[in-house]
Each structure stands twice: as structure tokens, then as C-alpha cells.
């Protein structure tokens, strides 16, 4: 596909055309940065969630799940630091009247420098072929050295200014780097100000007696306040984890990046409780384990990288992101954080209840340390969808659009197609659908020529097409066509289910 921007536009239009994602309340012109998952989107989303849940909960004897409420006692957010510290540094452009996150403007500028450096490296790779020494080139080529050192300097200074809450310096940095408004090209900026990102709401029937509440900005706190409930009722021993998936809400400034950053989004989080002093061992374990999970989907090792945080959140002693190569560059997909005992201690202090674990081996009670893995389900959806959308030129010179979603996650696993709408072929095809649908999401498709139906299923992401033809009447076999290779094999009707199970079993993908 031409360039990344064109590809991203195609991703967005394909997602709508093939029933994956619609703009929310579109008939009323929608809401910015709010989206609805359509008939195929809801299936893909459910399958990603299930793929995560199985690997996280079913594959670990010491991890269990919960589903905590979205509304929580307001003191929860005081204790967690969200009331006082959950802010974004925002800056307005005086000419376009657009508001931006100041840190994102600087990060995008740094990513552009990074891409310039990568371009030089790619050019040199082509020029020198096998003799190319990338490590040496990166440290000696003046252009690459310049781009990368400028990138590092900008990010270091940003991290330092934010840590010191020096918003004037963040503005000075934006001016020094000559960052312009993406919309108007103007450099006429206001001062940088902090804005709290939580959505407020009210609980209670009358305005006078209503309590001020917040929609949760993250799912983790529901796990922390239930730490002792789960530990006692599940007789859990440290180390153990609690996993949860669910909606969170942030009233943030949103760049036009489709479902990458939304105001209402879904998280998949796991908090792993460990002995104090053992958190770094587990932090490394979870970094490695989570990357393996991503790589199990076969989307290319080169599309992932770790990014260690310069600026740590107030609760962390180590933090890294797994970044993915989205159509707009490498961006955070998942965070792994060593949160120390900050959360449980804060909830102890504010609630007056002990949140400790009695460790029989050490014969003492302590507040456990926590290692968190947190991934955005919507971002994972975008990573898979954008990586899977391909335009291919075929041997005969024609082209096809194909959505190569990993088959374990594909919304529809197979489409059953009668070659023609007569001679009893539709009846056999419908019988096959009736048999398969106990185990798989399958559909029946009889409209248009079979070649056109293949193309339609390719574009929708369906891994297999099962064609019933006149030979089926004679020997009870069908043609099974593979979406990715387009190869067709003849198999007995009785073996279809086994074949699908072999190809899309969790064991095959996750192990």
C-alpha cells in the first residue's frame, strides 16, 4: 500500500464498509472520538478479549478474574491520586482554536525525527546489502546521529519538565522546536495548563442529596479495593494475580487517530501481587510473557518494540510499554508497570482497613507489591485490523483486498457457499452450516458468482470458504479454500469440523 497515511484512510473506510466499526450515533453527526463496534467488530473484539483471558486466567493457576463496577465510592479516586494528579498538559492554538496535548505534540515531533533516521538506515541497507553494519552506521552516520540525538534531547527535556511540573518550560520547548499546529500550521500558542480527565456524574434522585461520583478512568482500582476479598475467598497465596476487562472513561483531547485514543474505551488488566523485593523479578517475567503473547498472533516481530519510561508515574519504580507499529508510527499498545505498594497502602490509609497478606512461609504480614500488565482492547483491535489489511497483486495480474486477521480471532470462521442455487446444493450447504454452528461462527452465502463471493469473504476476513458443488452430490466431499494462500483442497463433509478445530484451536495458537 502506498504510504502509511493512505493505508490508515483505507483501514478506517474498510472497517465501516465491512461491518467492523461505525461512528457513534452517526445519524446525528456523531460524537468525536466515540465509536460503535458493528456486527463483525463485536465478534473480533470478543475474540481478542477471550484470547487474552484464556492466556491470562486459564493458563495460570494463580490468576483469577473479577468484574468490578464502573461506579465506585468517590474516596477511591482521592486515594488513588486521580482527583489531584490525573491531569493532561493542554495547549491551545490561538489561530485554529484547536486544543492539543502538549506532551503529544513533542512526542509526535520526536517520532518524526525517528522516522527520518529509519529512512536513512533503510536507504543504506539497500545500498550496502549484506555488508551493512547497522550498529556502526547508527553511531557514525552524521544525519542519523543528529536525528536520534535531537529526538532523545526533546523527550528527556519533556520528561524533566513534566516531572517538575514546569509547564512554562513545556511551552518553551514547543516554541524552540518550532512545532506548528497540525491543522493551521500556526505557531501562535497559549500557555500550557493542566486539565483533570475524569468524567463527573451524580448518584441520587434529587439534586440536593446527590453524591458526586466519577466514571472510572481505569479498571485497576476495582481490583485493588477487592484484593482482600479475592485473596480470602479464593484462598490465594502470594504471588497471585487478579485480571479484569472492562470500560474506562477519560475526558481527554483526542487526536484524529480513529479508535487508538477514545473517551470511552476498554482495558484488559491484570494486577499481580508479589512479595516486597521480588517485584523486579516478576516485572521482567511479565514483560517477556506479554511480548510472547503478542508474538503468538504472528503479526511480525519487527512490529513490536519495548519502550522504557524516562518519566515514571508517582506510584511506579519501573515501567515499560510494548509499542506496536501502527499506521501512524510506533505507539503504546500495552504497559507493564511495577506499581510498588502504593495503591494498597493508599487505600489502607483512606479506608482505615488493613489490606495485608499474612505470609506463612515468612511468618509475617505485609502489604504486597504489585506488577501490572495493562492493554487497551481497542488499540489491540486497531493493531490487528490495520496489520491484517492487505492489497495483493495476483499471478494473473488482478488484485484483491484481503483482511488476514489471525484465524483464531476472525469474526466468522467459515462461509459455506453452494456453487449454484439449484440441484439441492443450497440444502446441503445449509445442513453443513447447521452442523458447524454449534462450535464455530459460520455463515451461508449464495449471492453472486462464486469467485466474487470468495473476494467478499477475503475482504471481510473469513479464513475459510467451503464450497458445495455437483461432485458433493456424488461423493459427499466439498472444496475447502484457504483465505491466505487461496489454496483449495477437497475434503469429506464429515472432516470439516475436525479441520477447523485443528486450525483454530487455542492450544495451537497459544502454545
Buried (B, 14 or more C-beta within 10 A) or exposed (E): EEEBEEBBEBBBEBBBEBBBBBBBEEEEEBEEBBBEBBEBBBBBBBBBBBBBBBBBBEBBEEBBBBEBEBBBBBEBBEBBBBBEEBBBBBBBBEBBEBEBBBBBBBBBBBBEBBBBBBEBBEEBEEEEEEEEEEEEBBEEBEEBBBBBEBBBBBBEBBBBBBEEEBBEBBBBBBEEBEBBBBEBEEBEBEEBBBBBBBBEBEEEEEEEEEEEBBBBBBBBBBBBBBBBEBBEEEEBEBBBBBBBBBEBBBBBBBBEBBBBBBBBBBBBBBBBBBBEEBBBEBBBBBBEBBBEBBEBBEBEEEBBEEBEBBBBEEBBBBBBBBBBBBBBBBBBBBBBBBBBBBBBBBBBEBBEEEBBBEBEEEEEEBBBBBBBBBBBBBBBBBBBBBBBBBEEEEEEEEEBBBBBBBBBBBBBBBBBBBBEEEBEBBEBBBEBBEBBBEEBBBBBBBEEEBEEBBBBBBBBBBBBBBBBBEBBEEEEBBBBBBBEEBEEEEBEBEEBBEBBEEBBEBEEBBE
